[in-house]
Amino acid sequence: MVKKFWFVWNPNGLVPKHKHDSARAAKDEAERLARQHQGQMFHVLEWKASCITNNVQWVEEDVVNPW
């Protein structure tokens, strides 16, 4: 099971760099970043779900005929 986490996202292109363990920590970071980047909006995003696949299918060279 994945422990819940939060990101701070800026739609102007600042990519999230830290996974926060609480909403409060993410809100504090959003406020810090907003003060640092006046006029830009920062969103606190909460993790809701993840997906993963664990199967890989190989297609061998002699099986594929592109013509």
N, C-alpha and C positions, 0 to 999 in steps of 0.2 A: 504494500500500500504506500502511496506517495503522501508525504506530509504536506499539508496545505501551505502555499506560499503566495507572495504578492510581488509584482513588478511595478516600477514607475516608468511610464512611457510618455515620450514627447512626440507629437505628430510632425514636428518640424525636422525630425531626423536624428535626434539624440537617441541612440539605441540603448535599451536596458542593459546594465552591466552588473547588476546585483540582484540576487534573489532574497527577498526579505521574509523573515519568519513570522512576522505579525503585520496586521493592517496598520497598527500604530507606527511601526518602524517605517513602513512604506510611505505613510502620510507625512511623517517627519522629513523623509528624504525628498518627497515631492515639494514640500514647502522650502527646503533648503535650495533645491534646484530652481524653483520659481524665483526665489530672491536673487539667485546668481544670474538668471537669464530673464531679466525684466520683460514683461509683455508676452512671454511664451506660456502655453498651458501644459501642465503635466497631469497625466491620468494615473490613478492607482488601479491596477488590474489584478484581480484575484484568480488564482488557478482554480479551474473547475473540473478538468478531466485531461487525461493523457491517453495516447494509444501507442501501441508498439506491435510490430510484427516479428515473428521469430522463424519465418520460413524463407528460404532462398532457393530459387530454381535456376539451375545452370542449363544453358543451351549450348551444346557443343558445336564446334565449327563445322563438322561434317553433317550435322543435322539441318543447319540453316542453308537454304539455297535462295539467294536474293533474286535470281533470274527466273 
